[in-house]
Amino acid sequence: MEDEIICNCNEVYKSTIVNAIKEKGLKTVEEVGDETEAGTVCGQCQEDIQDILDELN
């Protein structure tokens, strides 16, 4: 699967988010933000982060 930037503000890639979710057992967009900084600036990617969470959990 090709890696893509999910959070443009902080340049957070999908692989970073996926790894954080798997390693830390994250369940919410907020937890992903705390761990990776994704979704913490403008919030536009929070829906994408939720989609990744739904895929993995």
N, C-alpha and C positions, 0 to 999 in steps of 0.2 A: 504494500500500500504506500502510495506517495505521501510524504510528509507535507503538511501545509501549515502556514501561519494561521492560527485561530484568533489570537489577540494581536492586532496590528500595533496598538499603543505600546505594548511591552515586548513585542516580538516573541510571543510564546507559541511554540509549535504544538501541533496535535500530539506528537509523540511524547512531549514533556508532560502534557496534561494526562494522557493515557497512563504513563508510567507513575505519575503521582497518585492517580486514582487507585491503581493496582497495588502500589507499595504501601500506601497509607490508609487504604480502605475509605477513601473520601466518598461522601454521599450527596453533597450539596454544592451548588455553584459558589457559595460563600467559602466553603472549605477549600475548593480548588483555587479560589482567589487568594486565600491566606497562604496557601502552599506555593503557588506558582506566579502570583501577581496577575494572572489572566483575568480579564473582566473587571479590573479594579479602577481603570481610568475613566473610559467613556461608557462602558457597560454594553456596548453594541454587540459584543460577542457572547454575551451571557446565554443567549438562546442556543448557540452552537455548543457551548460548554454543557448545557443541559442535555443536548442531543447525545453527546459523548458519554455522559453519565448514564443516560437511559440505555445506550448500547451495551455498556459494561456491567451494569448492576442488575 
